[in-house]
């Protein structure tokens, strides 16, 4: 008796994972100022991606364009300037938004924590009013809800006497307390993206660690994305998933934090890392420094700007280097003087 074998069903294949859409994407962003009769790019062709829940660090010396990048994203630059390229937030181009649309975006979906809370907070308005203003303006909370939330936010920020703080003025608080108030204002509407511009610069090491730990916990609990701007590579190592190294308005290297610290490729990145003191250094050792300084905007070279700083005049240094992917996920500006593959 013949039997017919039943056909064997092909194993089901899992659908390929869909890439996570960026929350923020910068495409060839240029921020131009008119200086001494000429146009100069403080941010020169910047492209980056921030995905939901990601912490991105932007590091570089003063004059690298870090803060100008943040202010360009928020469209908070004053004076004569021109923005070009694209700043896409959740698929919408921020640079094409009206002023009314920007006001509804700032503080609600994107919040910024500024470098110096003493100059960011209004010295003649009580803390409580400044804290509830954004919640009420964006219509997410009633007056009673905003007042109750203001107190709970201060408690969450580690402030033990919120009633006293909420009725006080900025000058009555310490630097660490003012920065906690700024964090409370930034997180008040549970934004999807927080931009923190040097949030711990003026604080002592102990308070700095507390603020960074607090920011990390809040980001994780609320599921938001973070851009942390700093010149401190130690802060970047502790808090960020990915790192961008900026120099003179351009990205010279970008990678995951783990990869960047384990395998820096660009000469500028190596110089920054070499300047960090380590525990095994002999007492009173002289720290390494990078010679020279960032050129002024009016004097920036079109070619490799780190070569310009180092005084290299080779023809290749007069052409802008391309950014290449040296290894998966690790990008570097391909100047033969600054990046020499092993």
C-alpha positions as CSV (number, residue, x, y, z in Angstrom):
1,X,0.0,0.0,0.0
2,X,1.5,3.3,-1.1
3,X,1.5,6.3,1.2
4,X,2.0,9.8,0.2
5,X,4.2,11.9,2.4
6,X,2.7,15.1,3.6
7,X,4.6,18.2,2.5
8,X,6.8,19.7,5.2
9,X,6.0,23.3,5.9
10,X,8.9,25.7,5.5
11,X,10.1,27.1,8.8
12,X,8.7,30.6,9.4
13,X,11.2,33.3,9.1
14,X,11.1,36.1,11.6
15,X,10.4,39.5,10.0
16,X,13.5,41.6,9.9
17,X,13.7,44.2,12.7
18,X,12.6,47.6,11.6
19,X,15.1,50.3,12.2
20,X,14.1,52.7,14.9
21,X,13.2,56.1,13.3
22,X,15.3,59.0,14.6
23,X,13.7,61.4,17.1
24,X,16.1,64.1,16.0
25,X,18.2,64.3,12.8
26,X,20.5,67.0,11.6
27,X,21.3,67.1,7.9
28,X,24.2,69.3,6.8
29,X,23.4,72.0,9.4
30,X,25.2,75.2,8.9
31,X,25.1,78.2,11.3
32,X,26.5,81.3,9.6
33,X,27.4,84.6,11.2
34,X,28.4,87.8,9.4
35,X,31.9,88.8,10.8
36,X,34.2,91.5,9.6
37,X,32.3,91.8,6.4
38,X,32.4,88.1,5.6
39,X,30.2,85.1,6.3
40,X,31.7,82.5,8.7
41,X,30.3,79.1,9.6
42,X,30.3,78.4,13.4
43,X,28.6,75.1,12.6
44,X,29.9,73.8,9.3
45,X,27.9,70.9,7.7
46,X,26.9,69.0,10.8
47,X,24.9,65.7,10.5
48,X,23.8,63.5,13.4
49,X,21.0,61.3,14.6
50,X,19.5,60.9,18.0
51,X,17.1,58.0,18.5
52,X,14.4,57.6,21.1
53,X,15.8,56.8,24.6
54,X,19.4,57.5,23.4
55,X,22.0,59.6,25.3
56,X,24.3,61.4,22.8
57,X,27.4,63.2,24.0
58,X,29.0,66.1,22.1
59,X,32.5,66.9,23.3
60,X,35.1,69.4,22.3
61,X,37.0,72.5,23.5
62,X,35.5,75.9,23.8
63,X,35.0,77.3,20.4
64,X,34.2,74.0,18.8
65,X,30.6,74.9,18.0
66,X,28.8,72.7,20.7
67,X,26.6,75.4,22.2
68,X,25.9,77.0,18.9
69,X,24.7,73.6,17.6
70,X,22.3,73.4,20.6
71,X,21.0,76.9,20.2
72,X,20.6,76.3,16.4
73,X,18.4,73.3,17.1
74,X,16.2,75.4,19.5
75,X,16.4,78.4,17.2
76,X,17.5,80.6,20.1
77,X,20.4,82.4,18.4
78,X,20.2,86.2,18.5
79,X,22.0,88.6,16.3
80,X,22.7,88.4,12.6
81,X,22.9,84.7,11.7
82,X,21.6,82.3,9.0
83,X,20.6,78.7,9.4
84,X,20.7,76.2,6.5
85,X,20.3,72.5,6.1
86,X,17.7,70.5,8.0
87,X,16.8,70.0,11.7
88,X,14.2,67.2,11.7
89,X,12.4,66.6,14.9
90,X,10.1,63.6,14.6
91,X,10.1,64.1,10.9
92,X,9.3,67.8,10.9
93,X,11.9,70.4,9.9
94,X,12.4,72.8,12.8
95,X,14.0,75.4,10.6
96,X,10.8,75.7,8.6
97,X,8.5,76.2,11.6
98,X,6.8,79.5,12.4
99,X,7.6,81.3,15.6
100,X,4.3,80.1,17.2
101,X,5.1,76.5,16.3
102,X,8.6,76.9,17.9
103,X,7.1,78.3,21.1
104,X,4.8,75.3,21.3
105,X,7.8,72.9,20.8
106,X,10.2,74.5,23.2
107,X,9.7,73.4,26.8
108,X,7.1,70.8,25.7
109,X,8.7,68.4,23.4
110,X,12.3,69.7,23.5
111,X,13.7,71.3,26.6
112,X,17.1,72.9,27.2
113,X,19.1,73.1,30.4
114,X,21.5,75.9,30.2
115,X,25.1,76.2,31.4
116,X,24.7,78.8,34.2
117,X,21.4,78.6,36.1
118,X,22.1,82.0,37.8
119,X,21.8,83.8,34.5
120,X,19.0,81.4,33.2
121,X,16.7,81.9,36.1
122,X,15.0,85.3,36.5
123,X,16.5,86.9,39.7
124,X,13.3,88.8,40.6
125,X,10.7,86.1,40.2
126,X,10.1,83.4,42.8
127,X,11.2,79.8,41.9
128,X,7.6,78.5,42.1
129,X,6.3,80.9,39.5
130,X,9.2,80.1,37.1
131,X,8.7,76.4,37.6
132,X,4.9,76.3,36.9
133,X,5.0,78.8,34.0
134,X,5.9,76.2,31.4
135,X,3.4,73.7,32.6
136,X,0.6,76.2,32.4
137,X,1.6,77.8,29.1
138,X,1.7,74.5,27.3
139,X,-1.7,73.6,28.8
140,X,-0.7,70.2,30.0
141,X,-1.7,70.9,33.7
142,X,-4.2,73.0,35.4
143,X,-3.1,75.6,38.0
144,X,-3.6,73.2,40.9
145,X,-2.0,70.3,39.1
146,X,1.0,72.5,38.1
147,X,1.5,73.7,41.7
148,X,1.3,70.2,43.1
149,X,3.7,68.9,40.4
150,X,6.2,71.7,41.1
151,X,6.5,70.5,44.7
152,X,6.8,66.8,43.7
153,X,9.4,67.7,41.0
154,X,11.6,69.5,43.6
155,X,11.4,66.5,45.9
156,X,12.3,64.2,43.0
157,X,15.3,66.4,42.3
158,X,16.6,65.7,45.8
159,X,15.6,69.0,47.4
160,X,14.7,68.2,51.0
161,X,12.8,71.5,51.7
162,X,10.7,72.1,48.6
163,X,8.2,74.5,50.3
164,X,11.1,76.9,51.2
165,X,12.7,76.6,47.8
166,X,9.5,77.2,45.8
167,X,8.9,80.4,47.7
168,X,12.4,81.7,47.4
169,X,14.5,83.5,44.8
170,X,17.5,82.1,42.8
171,X,20.1,84.1,44.8
172,X,19.0,82.4,48.0
173,X,20.0,79.0,46.6
174,X,23.4,77.3,46.2
175,X,24.7,76.5,42.7
176,X,23.8,72.9,43.1
177,X,20.3,73.7,44.2
178,X,19.8,76.2,41.3
179,X,20.9,73.5,38.9
180,X,18.3,71.1,40.4
181,X,15.7,73.7,39.9
182,X,16.8,74.1,36.2
183,X,16.5,70.3,35.9
184,X,13.0,70.4,37.3
185,X,12.0,73.1,34.8
186,X,13.5,71.1,32.0
187,X,11.7,67.9,32.9
188,X,8.4,69.5,34.0
189,X,6.5,68.7,30.8
190,X,8.2,65.3,30.3
191,X,9.7,66.4,27.0
192,X,10.9,63.8,24.5
193,X,14.3,65.4,24.1
194,X,16.5,67.2,26.7
195,X,19.5,69.2,25.6
196,X,21.9,69.8,28.5
197,X,24.6,72.4,27.8
198,X,27.5,72.0,30.3
199,X,25.0,71.3,33.1
200,X,27.7,70.7,35.7
201,X,30.5,73.1,34.8
202,X,30.3,75.4,37.8
203,X,29.6,72.6,40.4
204,X,32.0,70.8,42.7
205,X,32.8,67.1,41.9
206,X,30.4,65.7,44.5
207,X,27.4,67.8,43.4
208,X,28.4,67.1,39.7
209,X,28.1,63.4,40.3
210,X,24.7,63.8,42.0
211,X,23.3,65.9,39.1
212,X,24.6,63.4,36.5
213,X,23.1,60.5,38.3
214,X,19.8,62.3,38.7
215,X,19.7,63.1,34.9
216,X,20.5,59.5,34.1
217,X,17.7,58.2,36.3
218,X,15.1,60.7,35.0
219,X,16.0,59.9,31.4
220,X,15.6,56.2,32.0
221,X,12.3,56.6,34.0
222,X,10.7,58.9,31.5
223,X,12.1,57.2,28.4
224,X,13.4,60.4,26.8
225,X,16.5,61.2,24.7
226,X,19.4,63.4,25.8
227,X,22.0,65.4,24.2
228,X,24.8,66.2,26.7
229,X,27.2,69.0,25.7
230,X,30.4,69.1,27.6
231,X,34.2,69.5,27.4
232,X,34.6,66.8,30.1
233,X,35.3,63.4,28.6
234,X,34.9,61.8,32.0
235,X,31.3,63.0,32.1
236,X,30.7,61.6,28.6
237,X,32.1,58.2,29.6
238,X,29.7,57.8,32.5
239,X,26.5,59.0,30.9
240,X,26.4,58.6,27.1
241,X,25.7,55.8,24.6
242,X,27.3,57.5,21.6
243,X,29.8,60.3,21.3
244,X,30.5,63.1,18.8
245,X,33.8,64.9,18.9
246,X,33.6,68.4,17.5
247,X,36.4,70.7,16.4
248,X,35.9,74.2,14.9
249,X,32.3,73.6,13.9
250,X,32.8,70.1,12.4
251,X,32.6,66.5,13.5
252,X,36.0,64.9,13.5
253,X,35.0,61.6,15.0
254,X,31.9,59.8,16.2
255,X,31.4,56.3,17.7
256,X,29.8,54.5,20.6
257,X,31.3,55.7,24.0
258,X,32.8,52.3,24.6
259,X,34.5,52.2,21.1
260,X,35.7,55.8,21.2
261,X,37.5,55.4,24.5
262,X,39.0,52.0,23.6
263,X,40.0,53.0,20.1
264,X,40.3,56.8,19.4
265,X,41.3,57.4,15.7
266,X,41.6,61.1,15.1
267,X,44.6,63.1,16.4
268,X,42.3,65.6,18.1
269,X,40.4,62.9,20.0
270,X,43.7,61.3,21.1
271,X,44.9,64.7,22.3
272,X,41.8,65.2,24.4
273,X,42.1,61.8,26.0
274,X,45.8,62.2,26.6
275,X,45.1,65.4,28.6
276,X,43.0,63.5,31.2
277,X,44.9,62.8,34.5
278,X,45.0,59.1,35.6
279,X,45.4,57.5,39.0
280,X,48.7,55.9,38.0
281,X,50.4,59.2,37.1
282,X,53.2,60.3,39.4
283,X,52.5,63.1,41.8
284,X,52.9,66.6,40.4
285,X,53.1,65.3,36.8
286,X,52.7,67.9,34.1
287,X,49.5,67.2,32.2
288,X,49.7,66.9,28.4
289,X,48.1,69.7,26.4
290,X,47.2,70.2,22.7
291,X,49.4,73.0,21.3
292,X,47.8,76.1,19.9
293,X,44.2,77.0,20.0
294,X,41.0,77.0,17.9
295,X,41.2,79.7,15.2
296,X,38.7,82.5,15.2
297,X,35.6,82.1,13.0
298,X,37.0,84.7,10.5
299,X,40.3,82.8,10.1
300,X,39.1,79.2,9.9
301,X,40.5,77.1,7.0
302,X,38.4,75.4,4.4
303,X,40.7,72.4,4.7
304,X,41.5,70.3,7.8
305,X,41.1,72.7,10.7
306,X,43.2,70.7,13.2
307,X,46.0,70.7,10.7
308,X,45.6,74.5,10.6
309,X,46.0,74.6,14.4
310,X,49.1,72.4,14.2
311,X,50.7,74.6,11.5
312,X,50.7,72.0,8.8
313,X,50.7,73.5,5.3
314,X,50.6,70.4,3.1
315,X,48.3,70.7,0.1
316,X,46.0,68.0,1.4
317,X,45.3,70.2,4.5
318,X,43.8,72.9,2.3
319,X,41.0,70.5,1.1
320,X,38.1,69.6,3.4
321,X,38.5,65.9,4.4
322,X,35.7,63.5,3.9
323,X,34.2,61.6,6.9
324,X,34.6,57.9,6.4
325,X,33.4,54.8,8.3
326,X,36.7,53.3,9.6
327,X,34.9,50.4,11.2
328,X,31.2,49.6,11.7
329,X,29.7,52.5,13.5
330,X,33.0,54.4,13.9
331,X,33.3,57.4,11.7
332,X,36.4,59.7,11.4
333,X,37.4,62.7,9.4
334,X,39.8,61.3,6.8
335,X,42.8,63.7,6.9
336,X,46.0,61.7,6.3
337,X,47.8,63.9,8.8
338,X,45.3,63.4,11.6
339,X,44.0,59.9,10.9
340,X,46.6,57.2,10.2
341,X,45.1,53.7,10.1
342,X,47.3,51.0,11.7
